[in-house]
Amino acid sequence: MKLSAKQLAAVMKAGLIMTNADGKVQDEELKVIINELKSFNVSAEQGKLLYEVADAMSVDEMVEQLKPLSLSDKKYICGYLVAIIVVDGDVDDNEAQAWKAISTLCDFPEMTAAEALAYWRNN
């Protein structure tokens, strides 16, 4: 998967929304985001810059970046977001609702959480 810096920041924005959905940011959730950045060969310094862009990004800008992506990219991001919410072992209703909202706004494919997570892990 090849993403522009702006698209990668949008993926990070979606991840940050997921980490904040239940009102408590867990270290495990942040590790998923950090490890995902590493899989894109993003350095720690680049990660800080991406965080600044993602933090300042509106939801509308996030959607604008993610909506046009390919189906396979959307499936991957869907799974990545599920990975964030399941990593702490407790899926809060607000996290599930946030995942559903982002998926709807960005025209992600309808998938169960298990399907999305399996796709992410295998791709």
Secondary structure, 3 states (H helix, E strand, C coil): CCCCHHHHHHHHHHHHHHHHCCCCCCHHHHHHHHHHHHHCCCCHHHHHHHHHHHHHCCHHHHHHHHCCCCHHHHHHHHHHHHHHHHCCCCCCHHHHHHHHHHHHHCCCCCCCHHHHHHHHHHC
